[in-house]
Amino acid sequence: MIYEQLNNTANKNLSEKIKKVIRFVQENDLKQFGPGSHAIDGDSLFVNILSYETTAPENRFWEAHKEYLDIHVPIEKEEQIDLAFLSDMQVKGYEKENDFVSMDGEKRASLVMKPGEFLVCFPEDAHRTAVAVNGHPEKIKKAVFKVKI
């Protein structure tokens, strides 16, 4: 996984696909995007704009993806994302049509994501999103870029 600030990527050795997402974020006002999926480069790159209430971790689920990178970009407010290695988890199944690996397990770390930051989750990165920061739920808006591997 990669966790970084959007304005701190100039000297980073990032793949061209990740750089393309960062350029898109810097050149577009994501606050103006409505909820739902927005095509950028067909099924090779698109963004899902989400708005939801954060909650307790026990109300959320673990996930990973095989065919796409997830690049999380907060737009409004903060959320906690719990992280683990897929190899530490008990994989329950894979839904190919949704590119969704379901699993159970314990977190290894947590990040509090704020606007101006991004998190790249690779196929080996289990993540649990929408966790309330310090147990205080709030409505957030975020972008999740899906980058075909």
C-alpha positions in Angstrom: 0.0 0.0 0.0 1.0 3.6 -0.5 -0.2 6.4 1.8 0.8 9.9 0.8 -0.3 13.5 0.5 -1.5 14.5 -3.0 0.9 17.5 -3.1 3.9 15.4 -2.1 4.3 13.1 -5.1 6.7 15.0 -7.5 9.8 13.0 -6.4 8.1 9.7 -5.7 8.6 6.6 -7.9 5.0 6.0 -8.7 3.6 4.0 -11.6 2.2 5.9 -14.6 -1.3 4.6 -13.7 -1.1 6.0 -10.2 0.3 9.3 -11.5 -2.6 9.5 -14.0 -5.0 9.4 -11.0 -3.1 12.0 -9.1 -3.2 14.3 -12.2 -6.9 13.7 -12.5 -7.5 14.7 -8.9 -5.3 17.8 -9.2 -7.0 18.9 -12.4 -10.6 18.2 -11.4 -12.8 19.5 -8.6 -14.0 16.2 -7.1 -16.5 18.1 -4.9 -18.5 18.8 -8.1 -18.8 15.1 -9.0 -22.1 13.5 -8.1 -22.5 10.0 -6.5 -21.9 7.0 -8.6 -19.4 5.7 -11.1 -17.6 8.1 -13.6 -15.6 6.7 -16.5 -12.2 8.2 -17.1 -10.6 5.6 -19.4 -13.2 2.9 -20.0 -12.9 0.0 -17.7 -9.2 0.6 -17.3 -9.7 3.6 -15.0 -12.9 5.0 -13.4 -13.9 6.6 -10.2 -16.7 5.8 -7.8 -17.9 8.9 -5.8 -19.3 7.7 -2.5 -21.1 9.5 0.4 -21.8 7.6 3.6 -21.9 7.7 7.4 -18.9 6.3 9.1 -19.6 3.8 11.9 -18.0 1.3 14.3 -15.6 -1.2 12.9 -17.8 -4.2 13.8 -20.5 -2.8 11.4 -18.0 -2.8 8.5 -16.4 -5.6 6.4 -13.0 -6.4 5.1 -12.2 -6.4 1.4 -9.5 -6.7 -1.2 -9.5 -6.8 -5.0 -7.7 -8.9 -7.6 -8.2 -7.0 -10.9 -8.1 -3.4 -9.8 -6.1 -1.2 -7.5 -8.2 0.9 -5.2 -7.0 4.5 -4.7 -8.9 6.2 -1.9 -9.2 10.0 -2.0 -11.2 11.8 0.8 -13.2 14.7 -0.5 -15.0 16.0 2.6 -14.4 15.0 6.2 -12.3 12.2 7.7 -12.6 8.4 7.9 -10.5 5.7 9.4 -9.4 2.9 7.2 -8.2 -0.3 8.9 -5.5 -2.3 7.2 -4.0 -5.8 7.2 -2.1 -8.1 4.9 -4.3 -10.5 2.9 -1.9 -13.3 3.9 -3.0 -12.7 7.6 -6.7 -12.9 6.8 -9.1 -15.8 6.5 -10.4 -15.4 2.9 -14.1 -16.4 2.6 -14.6 -15.9 -1.1 -14.2 -14.0 -4.3 -17.0 -12.4 -6.4 -15.4 -12.0 -9.8 -18.2 -9.8 -11.2 -17.6 -7.3 -8.5 -13.8 -8.0 -8.1 -14.5 -8.4 -4.4 -12.5 -10.6 -2.0 -14.3 -11.1 1.3 -12.5 -12.1 4.5 -12.3 -12.0 8.2 -9.4 -11.1 10.5 -7.8 -8.6 12.7 -6.4 -5.2 11.7 -2.6 -4.6 11.7 -2.9 -0.8 11.4 -5.3 2.1 10.9 -5.1 5.4 9.0 -7.2 8.5 9.5 -7.7 9.7 5.9 -8.1 13.5 5.4 -8.8 15.5 2.3 -5.5 16.1 0.5 -4.3 12.5 1.0 -4.5 9.3 -0.9 -4.2 5.6 -0.2 -3.3 2.9 -2.8 -4.5 -0.6 -1.9 -2.9 -3.4 -4.0 -4.4 -6.9 -4.3 -2.5 -8.1 -1.2 -3.8 -5.2 0.9 -6.9 -6.0 3.0 -8.8 -2.9 4.0 -11.9 -2.0 6.0 -13.3 1.5 5.2 -16.0 3.8 6.7 -14.8 3.4 10.2 -15.7 6.4 12.4 -12.7 8.4 13.7 -12.4 8.2 17.5 -15.8 6.5 17.5 -17.6 9.7 16.3 -19.7 8.9 13.2 -20.0 11.6 10.5 -21.1 11.8 6.9 -18.2 11.8 4.5 -17.7 12.1 0.7 -14.8 10.3 -1.0 -13.5 9.1 -4.3 -12.3 5.5 -4.9 -10.4 5.3 -8.2 -10.4 1.8 -9.7 -7.2 1.2 -11.7 -7.1 -2.0 -13.8 -4.0 -4.0 -13.1 
